[in-house]
Amino acid sequence: MFSLKSILATSLIASTAFAHFTLDYPTSRGFDDDNEPQYCGGFPNVASPRQSFPLGQGPIWIDSHHTLATVVAFISTSSSPTSFDDFNTTSNGTSIPLASPIFQVKEGEACFNVDLGGLGVGLTNGSEVTLQVQYDGGDGNLYQCTDLVLIEGYSIPSNETCTNDASKASNASTTTSGASTSAASTASSSSSASATGSGSSSGALARIEVAGLGVIGGLISVAGLVLL
């Protein structure tokens, strides 16, 4: 019979082994499992050259390593974003909406479509943006970034098209009042939390909590303990 101590140790090992996700299309700046809780997954510098991506609808592919996780995507229109604050507003002060609803995915590959040209922030053919995906499998926020140049009429490779959009299938998307507001409406809180030693993950979690999904992350964690 397993002791509680051994069960908890096994749970911790399993959590550590699967405590990440990958951004597969468009290609992420880079992947470092240990640094995924940091801004852009620990890769703060813009990748060059930027990847071509549709000005209209285009797919985002991720691979989730948790049984259930909460996901949202947001963009920066800065040519060289350096913090979560750069995902709040454009250079002229226009608030940037979320690039996707806040939704949930199960373990494995998942895709969702974004329409960056339709966000109403003046993006045109040739605009440069950085898209950041925020992911919470119940043990804190993780991040991945990809740097894009938007091309009108750009054709996505046929093997990357997204016909089963996870953001539309998820019930979580219906609870996101924050989806119609700034992409990072509390990014200033993120910066404050980072400056005081709480880490970028703690501050960015507030962004999800504003939309009511901080509770979901907690419920996922509790559910994991119950299953044990």
N, C-alpha and C positions, 0 to 999 in steps of 0.2 A: 504494500500500500504506500502510495506516495505521501510524503509529508508536505505540509503547506509550504515550507521553505523551498523544497525542491520544485514544487509546482510554480511558485513565484519566480524562481530562477529560470525555469524553462520558458515561462511567459516573457520574461525580460529579454532572453536571448532571441526568441522568435520575433518580438517587437523590434529589436535592433536590426535583425536581419531583413525585415520587410518594411522598415521605416523610411521608404522613399518612393519616388516616382520618376519617370523619365519623360522628357518632352522630345518626341521623335520626329514630328513634322509640324512646322518648319524645324530644322535642326536647332537644338539648344546651343547656347554659347559654350557649354561644357557641363560635365557632370562630376560632382564630388559628393558622395553620400554624406560625409561628415559635415559639409558646409551648406547643405541644402536649406537649413533654417535661416541662412543669411540672405540679404538682398541679392536677387538674381542668382541664387544658389551658390554664392561665393565667387561669382565671375562678374565683377563690377564694370569691366571695360567692354565697349562696343566691339563686336566682331566685324572684321572686314575681309572680304566684301560682304555687304548686306545681301540677304536672300530676296529674290523676287517673290512677290505675293500679290494676289488680286486686290485691286482697289475696291471691288465689290465683294461678294461672298467667297470665303475661302475656308479650308478645313484646318483644324488643329488636332493633332494626334498625340495622345499620351498613353503611357503604360502604367497602370496603377498596381502597386504591390501591397495594397490593403484590401481587406474584405469589403469595406465601404469607406468612401472618402468624399469630402466636400471640395468642390473646385470652382474657381472663378478666374477670369482673365481680364486684364486691364492693360492700357497702353500709355506710352509717353510719346509726345510729339517732339521732344527735345532731340537734337542731333547727337547728344552725348549725355544721357541721363546718369545721375550719380547716386540717387537716393529715391525712396518712395515718394518724396515730395514732388518729384518730376512727373509723377503719374497723376497728379491732382488736376493741373490746369495747363493750358497751352501758354506760349510765351506772351500772349496778349491778355491772359487772365481768364480765358474761357474754360469753364469746368469740363472735364473729360468724363463722359459716361463710361460705365463698365463696358468692356468689349463683349462680355457674355453675361447671361444670368448666372446666379449662384446655384449650382446644381450638384447632384451626387452621382458618383460612378462606382461600379463594382470592380472587383479585382480583374486585372487583365487589360487588354487594349481597349481604348475608347476614343471616339472622335466627337468633335462638335464644330459647328460652323460659326464664323464671325463675319460681320459685314463692316469693315473698318471705315469704308467710305461713307457709310450711312450713319455714322456717329454724330454728324453735325458739327464737326470741329475744323472744317475747312481743308480736309485732306483731298489731294488731287493727284493726278498722274505724276509719279516721281517723288511723292512725299516719303520721307524717311521716318519710321516709327520703331519703337521697341515694344514688343508684347511680352508681358510677364504673366505667368500662370502661378496662381496661389493654390496650394493643395493641403488639405488637412485630413489625415486618416485617423484622427483621434488622439494623436500624441504631439500636436503642435503644427504650426504652419511651415510648409516647405515651398521653395520657389525655384522656378526656371525661367530664363529669359531667352528671347530670340530677336535678332535685329533684322528688320525688313525694309525693302523699298517697294512701294505700292505701284503696281503697273495696271493701267486700265486694259481690260481684255486679256489679262494674263491667263494662260491655260494651265491648270493644275495637272500634274501627271495622273493618268487614269487610275493608277493603283493607290493614289492618296485621296481620292474623292471620299466624301463623308455622306453616306446615305442613311445611316442609323444614328442621328444626332442625339447624343446623350443629354444635351442641355434641354432638349424638348421632351425627352422621355422621363426626366427626373421630376418627382413631386416637389423637390426642394425649390425648384425654380419658381413655384407659385407663391412662395413665402417671402420673396425678395423685394421689399419696397425700396431697398437701397439701389436696385439695379437702374432706376431712373434718375439717380443723382450722380454726383461726382464719382469717378472710378476709384478714387482713394480718398473719400470724403474725410477720413480721419488719419490721413498720412502724416499730418502734423503731429498727431499723437504718437505715431510710429517713431518719428524722429526724436520726440521727447523721451520716449521709452528707451530708445537706443542710447541717447546721451546720458541717461541716468543708470545705464548698466543693465537694463532689462532685456536688451537684445532686440534686433529688428523683428524677430518672430513675435514677441510679446505685443509690440505696438501694432503690427499689421493684423494681429488677431482681432483688435478692436474694430477693424474695418468690417470683418464678418459679423461681429457682435451687433453692430449698428443695424445690420439687415436681419438680425434675429437668428443667425446661424451659429453663433458661438455656443448656443445651447445644444445644437445638433452635435457639435464636436464632443461636448461633454457626454451626451447620451450615447454616442458611439463608444467612448471609453468605458462607460458604465456597463454597456452591453457586453463588452469584451470581458470584463471581470465576472459578470454573471455567468457567461459561458464557461469560465474556468471552474 
